[in-house]
Amino acid sequence: MAGHQRLPSDMSLLRLQDKHVTKTVWEGNERLLRPRRHAIWIMNHADLVHPRVKAMMDGVGFGHLLTFSNIDINHHLVMALVERWRTETHTFHLPHGETTVTLEDVSVLLGLPIDGEPVTGFTNGDWVSMCRHLLGIIPPGNVVIGNTIRLSWLNNNFHQLPDDASENVVAHYARAHILTLIGSLLMPDTSGSRVHLMYLLLLDDLNNVSSYSWGSAVLACLYRALDHGINFNQDNIGGCMLLLQCWAWERIKCISPSLPPLSAEDIASGLGYPLAKRWSRALSQRQHQPTSSVSLIRSMLDQLQSKQFIWCPYTEDDIAALIIGEVSCVCRAVVPLICFATVEFHQADRVMRQFGFRQTIPTDPLNLDQLHKEDMRGRTERYWPQYHERWIVLWNDRHNRLIQGVQFNGNGHLRDTTTYMQWYINHTIRYISLPQQTSDED
């Protein structure tokens, strides 16, 4: 039986197992982990966003996010996925191998740029003057807390553009909306109510905003949130849960809700892309989700069959037809993901099947334990581009760090007898469920 006590013979890859939530799950303890996000999303009022503001946001690459529906995040699914997350490798460990959210997923699901300059810079400044200059208003003293600003204040004060607004005022509103999207949807922290003003500094010159790799910053923050989530005592989680949930629905068919078909008119009107928009439409129509408990999803993942996991969903004809433009080759680069203090690693070499290549035994991942201790607390004066220079150099070399491989035929799944799977079986934990919930199949 594939029981929960059946550990791999070589535990070197899972060096943080003693800190992992599965350790306490196997002892019979459960926890509640809730995604944190702000209750007020401007997407709820997208039809009220003035066309001039929307046009300016479109020009810098954020306007399309206003068309996403406000959908519920299934915290049972999030909890089950976090149990599969390994901080050591930045991948989910499933019975058939490693998989993860990649830059390709960020590009096609959220429509954010993944190539470009790293999202980094100063994290301290004269925020009063900065708000007056970039937002056109000085927030009250109880609105700016430390280096953060309340999302509710942004939402309430930039709700309706004056009829006689100048281009400068339109820019104020565009910055406020982008900042709200960052703090509530793309990179929410565990407070769920504030956003760091360091992002506002990068919105100074709106003509330059699209030159940043916002997609890699979103992914860095998601990875860091998952890293924190493996701690049993963690009761909330930040990061872009919409990205995580849609990623899982695209690939793991047994846990996906029914997806209504798109008509030619739907596609022409923009309902098909970015791809997360399709899923938000599905949930807005209250489609059934077969994922009502953590134990159920845990068991479904343990018993996952090869046909239930899709390694390359975006190459399927009906989905590929929806994707607008080319996805940058940077999506398969082995590079650091940078967002100010946060540095995580994009391990494309560990999930080669997601890019259509046969999976080989990957090299040992970098030990990022020290980097994982880095955050903004007590370090507001630090200039992160200089402090993370080593990692920025690697990011700047991203076009030379692309994985290559032999393309696979078929669905990409490997038998347990193959070289990679034999290595994988001996280096990971394939099953999480308690014995009575686990499949008898190995």
C-alpha atoms as one frame of an Amber mdcrd trajectory, in Angstrom:
protein
   0.000   0.000   0.000   1.180   3.505  -0.778   0.872   4.613   2.864   1.772
   7.962   4.339   4.674   6.493   6.335   6.403   5.257   3.217   9.254   7.722
   2.913  11.835   7.783   0.115  15.080   5.966   0.801  17.084   9.119   0.036
  15.658  12.136   1.881  18.412  14.538   0.801  16.126  16.427  -1.565  13.464
  16.946   1.127  15.796  18.440   3.722  13.022  20.663   5.160  10.577  17.829
   5.809  10.655  18.366   9.601   9.193  21.860   9.028   6.654  20.761   6.428
   2.898  20.720   7.056   2.657  17.073   5.965   4.534  16.025   9.081   1.669
  17.243  11.267  -0.996  16.032   8.826   0.373  12.504   9.180   0.095  12.881
  12.947  -3.655  13.378  12.498  -3.718  17.180  12.784  -5.502  19.409  10.295
  -5.382  23.169   9.836  -7.316  25.912   8.125  -5.318  27.994   5.650  -7.184
  30.912   4.125  -6.095  33.062   1.170  -5.875  36.711   2.163  -7.093  39.317
  -0.257  -8.811  42.618  -0.005 -12.597  42.442  -0.049 -12.979  45.404  -2.410
 -11.700  44.726  -5.904 -12.014  47.393  -8.519 -12.805  44.567 -10.926 -16.248
  44.547  -9.345 -16.718  48.043 -10.728 -14.786  47.720 -13.975 -17.696  49.128
 -15.931 -17.394  52.298 -13.839 -13.704  52.845 -14.618 -13.529  55.842 -16.899
 -12.511  55.004 -20.494  -9.622  57.474 -20.284  -8.235  55.718 -17.191  -8.789
  52.305 -18.764  -7.006  53.414 -21.949  -4.010  54.616 -19.958  -3.908  51.338
 -18.029  -4.156  49.399 -21.294  -1.135  51.300 -22.543   1.024  50.114 -19.645
  -0.230  46.504 -19.657  -2.652  46.433 -16.698  -5.988  47.448 -18.191  -7.092
  43.946 -19.143  -7.042  42.924 -15.462 -10.070  45.150 -14.938 -12.113  42.711
 -17.016 -11.506  39.757 -14.671 -14.501  38.751 -12.602 -14.167  38.664  -8.832
 -14.205  34.903  -8.193 -13.999  32.932  -4.980 -10.787  31.113  -4.185 -11.281
  27.500  -3.098  -9.248  27.365   0.106  -9.574  23.556   0.201  -7.757  23.377
  -3.126  -5.129  25.861  -1.965  -4.490  23.858   1.204  -4.114  20.600  -0.721
  -1.706  22.190  -3.202   0.381  23.740  -0.419   0.813  20.252   1.046   2.382
  19.265  -2.276   4.677  22.309  -2.431   8.377  21.838  -1.718  10.374  24.937
  -0.838  13.566  23.055  -1.664  12.653  22.800  -5.361   9.897  25.429  -5.873
   7.721  22.709  -7.344   4.665  20.658  -6.438   5.485  16.984  -5.980   2.722
  14.844  -7.469   2.684  11.059  -8.004   3.826  11.418 -11.641   6.632  13.944
 -11.076   7.342  17.565 -10.297   5.270  20.431 -11.664   5.013  24.143 -10.905
   3.533  27.473 -11.900   5.919  28.923 -14.477   6.407  32.212 -16.269   4.479
  30.706 -19.169   1.446  30.304 -16.918   1.709  33.903 -15.726   1.893  35.112
 -19.314  -1.096  33.198 -20.696  -3.320  33.145 -17.596  -2.846  36.746 -16.458
  -1.523  38.415 -19.617   1.359  40.098 -17.781   4.767  40.766 -19.338   7.402
  38.248 -18.234  10.388  39.673 -20.113  11.874  42.961 -18.995  13.598  44.687
 -16.103  13.319  43.196 -12.599  10.758  44.774 -10.266  13.049  46.291  -7.675
  14.357  49.576  -6.343  14.007  51.689  -3.203  11.590  50.621  -0.472  11.709
  53.828   1.540  11.028  57.500   0.875   8.990  60.556   1.670   5.640  58.906
   1.096   3.610  62.043   1.757   5.406  63.909  -1.014   5.307  60.844  -3.225
   1.528  60.488  -2.865   1.035  64.189  -3.554   3.182  63.936  -6.683   1.972
  60.582  -8.082  -1.584  60.364  -6.745  -2.373  64.074  -6.564  -3.575  63.843
  -2.963  -2.095  63.567   0.516  -3.667  60.645   2.388  -4.679  61.096   6.045
  -2.243  59.983   8.719  -4.109  56.776   9.499  -4.072  55.658   5.856  -0.303
  55.346   5.406   1.004  52.801   7.902   4.766  52.456   7.773   5.540  51.998
   4.092   2.060  50.788   3.172  -1.230  52.413   2.215  -4.764  51.179   2.816
  -6.408  49.616  -0.221  -9.850  50.734   0.905  -8.729  54.373   0.841  -7.377
  53.983  -2.700 -10.581  52.320  -3.811 -12.804  54.978  -2.246 -10.864  58.052
  -3.370 -10.220  57.078  -6.996 -13.655  55.773  -7.792 -14.977  58.364 -10.252
 -12.844  60.492 -12.537 -13.963  64.157 -12.709 -15.412  65.148 -16.085 -12.851
  67.924 -16.542  -9.831  65.823 -15.500  -6.497  66.716 -17.054  -4.107  64.077
 -18.398  -2.149  64.435 -15.173  -5.233  63.609 -13.097  -6.010  60.637 -15.358
  -2.483  59.395 -14.608  -3.167  59.754 -10.867  -6.227  57.521 -11.213  -4.381
  54.984 -13.371  -1.603  54.690 -10.778  -4.127  54.272  -7.961  -5.957  51.516
  -9.857  -2.716  49.694 -10.710  -1.579  49.929  -7.092  -4.934  48.498  -5.994
  -4.610  45.613  -8.456  -1.101  44.853  -7.164  -2.222  44.845  -3.537  -5.514
  42.989  -3.934  -5.015  40.595  -6.844  -1.435  40.239  -8.064   0.803  40.458
  -4.992  -1.389  40.668  -1.884   0.327  40.211   1.461  -1.184  38.402   4.418
  -2.709  41.618   5.780  -5.196  41.606   2.912  -5.826  45.304   3.413  -2.677
  47.251   2.500  -0.186  47.562  -0.346   3.441  48.650  -0.159   4.149  52.077
  -1.607   7.423  50.872  -3.117   5.379  49.821  -6.157   4.141  53.384  -6.582
   7.718  54.524  -7.187   7.856  52.273 -10.265   4.665  53.877 -11.601   6.174
  57.362 -11.721   6.869  57.319 -15.454   3.879  55.497 -16.927   5.663  55.273
 -20.269   8.221  53.014 -18.578   5.870  50.745 -16.615   5.546  48.121 -19.361
   9.335  47.662 -19.445   9.252  45.760 -16.135   8.794  42.022 -15.788   5.677
  42.249 -13.645   4.941  38.605 -14.345   8.168  37.402 -12.725   7.477  39.613
  -9.691   4.001  38.094  -9.310   5.491  34.602  -9.531   8.224  35.438  -7.003
   5.565  36.573  -4.522   3.458  33.458  -5.151   6.465  31.186  -4.559   7.305
  33.037  -1.337   3.692  32.731  -0.164   3.771  28.985  -0.818   7.094  28.739
   1.022   5.455  30.290   4.073   2.355  28.156   3.615   4.147  24.862   4.332
   4.404  25.901   7.994   1.573  24.211   9.916   1.127  27.267  12.153   0.497
  29.538   9.169  -3.235  30.259   9.020  -3.353  32.608   6.013  -1.561  32.935
   2.731  -0.817  35.835   0.386   0.247  35.729  -3.236  -1.838  35.531  -6.393
  -4.265  32.745  -5.565  -6.200  33.398  -8.774  -3.068  32.389 -10.699  -2.552
  29.275  -8.571  -6.171  28.160  -8.825  -6.421  28.681 -12.590  -3.077  26.910
 -13.066  -4.454  23.870 -11.245  -7.720  23.929 -13.207  -5.888  24.076 -16.549
  -3.810  20.977 -15.745  -5.584  18.765 -13.190  -8.825  17.827 -14.886 -10.351
  15.813 -12.035 -10.557  18.931  -9.847 -11.596  21.438 -12.515 -15.068  22.974
 -12.628 -17.047  22.666 -15.841 -15.999  25.284 -18.338 -18.754  26.788 -20.505
 -17.844  26.796 -24.203 -16.953  30.102 -25.781 -18.766  31.210 -28.889 -17.056
  33.037 -31.716 -18.717  36.206 -30.432 -17.339  35.568 -26.924 -13.837  35.179
 -28.282 -14.144  38.244 -30.504 -15.293  40.300 -27.512 -12.226  39.280 -25.485
 -13.723  36.706 -23.092 -11.159  34.050 -24.000  -7.884  35.772 -23.182  -6.013
  36.013 -20.882  -7.035  32.471 -20.091  -7.912  33.110 -16.433 -10.830  35.137
 -17.728 -12.452  31.899 -18.933 -12.322  30.435 -15.455 -13.657  33.541 -13.774
 -16.578  33.357 -16.205 -17.134  29.708 -15.264 -17.267  30.480 -11.558 -19.504
  33.502 -12.062 -22.027  31.060 -13.527 -21.664  28.888 -10.395 -20.466  25.771
 -12.149 -20.071  22.693  -9.953 -16.652  22.116  -8.354 -15.779  18.557  -7.275
 -13.503  19.904  -4.523 -15.477  20.361  -1.338 -12.914  19.225   1.243  -9.166
  19.073   1.744  -9.222  15.325   2.418 -11.115  14.707  -0.823  -8.691  16.745
  -2.950  -5.740  15.187  -1.137  -7.040  11.740  -2.032  -7.727  12.767  -5.644
  -4.159  14.009  -6.017  -2.801  10.815  -4.463  -4.770   8.740  -6.954  -4.117
  11.018  -9.917  -4.115   9.097 -13.172  -1.889   9.987 -16.107  -4.815  11.111
 -18.285  -6.014  13.475 -15.543  -2.925  15.685 -15.662  -2.095  17.767 -18.737
   1.536  18.776 -19.061   1.067  21.160 -22.002  -2.494  22.505 -21.895  -1.715
  25.619 -23.932  -0.737  23.643 -27.034  -4.163  22.013 -27.320  -5.930  23.361
 -30.384  -8.941  24.931 -28.686  -6.791  26.733 -26.111  -3.933  27.676 -28.429
  -6.482  29.414 -30.656  -7.314  31.789 -27.793  -3.752  32.872 -27.013  -2.928
  36.270 -28.454   0.664  36.893 -29.491   3.798  34.906 -28.770   4.804  33.825
 -25.277   8.355  34.994 -24.622  11.003  32.264 -24.610  11.982  33.599 -21.167
   9.160  31.372 -19.874  11.606  28.425 -19.958  14.621  30.144 -18.426  16.276
  28.875 -15.247  16.547  32.225 -13.483  15.921  34.049 -10.224  12.522  35.680
  -9.808  12.908  39.088  -8.188  10.503  41.418  -6.421  12.391  43.899  -4.246
  13.493  41.906  -1.148  12.066  38.637  -2.480  14.219  36.334  -4.582  12.947
  32.887  -5.566  14.092  30.540  -8.334  12.316  29.532 -11.536  13.220  25.844
 -11.889  12.164  25.241 -15.469  14.709  22.387 -15.645  12.662  20.407 -13.111
   9.427  20.628 -15.121  10.679  20.120 -18.675   7.506  18.270 -19.655   5.542
  21.496 -19.195   7.520  22.846 -22.167   7.141  19.712 -24.302  10.519  18.154
 -23.456  11.330  14.776 -21.969  12.204  15.102 -18.296  15.753  14.252 -17.276
  17.135  13.924 -13.771  17.587  17.551 -12.668  20.610  18.946 -10.909  20.350
  19.646  -7.198  18.452  22.874  -6.523  20.169  25.881  -4.991  19.911  26.217
  -1.232  18.015  29.477  -0.780  17.499  29.244   2.977  19.367  32.481   3.625
  17.493  34.333   0.887  14.198  33.150   2.335  15.030  35.064   5.496  15.221
  38.344   3.586  12.269  40.679   3.813  11.592  44.374   4.301  11.352  44.278
   8.086  14.095  46.457   9.525  15.662  46.910   6.113  13.758  49.863   4.676
  16.958  51.756   3.883  18.439  48.930   1.861  18.834  49.498  -1.878  17.750
  46.116  -3.180  19.173  46.333  -6.740  22.623  46.617  -5.236  22.043  44.071
  -2.491  20.673  41.497  -4.985  23.167  42.339  -7.718  24.261  38.697  -8.013
  20.707  37.571  -8.784  19.965  40.478 -11.095  23.021  39.550 -13.176  21.554
  36.075 -13.625  18.144  37.510 -14.524  19.762  39.821 -17.083  21.325  36.723
 -18.663  17.901  35.072 -18.957  17.974  34.617 -22.735  21.103  32.477 -22.365
  19.630  30.323 -19.605  16.821  28.619 -21.530  16.261  24.897 -21.109  16.542
  22.723 -24.193  15.629  19.095 -24.617  14.204  16.272 -26.670  10.527  16.725
 -27.454   8.233  13.994 -26.204   5.527  12.254 -28.170   2.193  11.496 -26.575
   1.085  13.013 -23.288   4.490  13.283 -21.614   3.860  10.828 -18.802   6.569
   8.399 -17.772   6.340   4.874 -16.407   7.679   4.213 -12.929  10.421   2.072
 -14.493  11.980   4.980 -16.410  15.230   6.502 -15.192  13.711   9.809 -14.116
  10.772   8.238 -12.281  13.033   5.801 -10.455  15.095   8.754  -9.275  11.932
  10.686  -8.390  10.382   7.840  -6.404  13.511   7.637  -4.284  13.749  11.388
  -3.664  10.231  12.504  -2.832   6.953  11.719  -1.094   4.352  10.688  -3.643
   1.357  10.247  -1.339  -0.004  12.522   1.362  -3.337  10.976   2.420  -3.722
   9.004   5.611  -3.655   5.219   4.995  -7.426   4.713   4.865  -7.672   7.421
   2.163  -4.833   6.180  -0.019  -5.077   4.133  -3.187  -3.863   0.538  -3.115
  -2.176   1.124  -6.440   1.473   2.085  -6.523
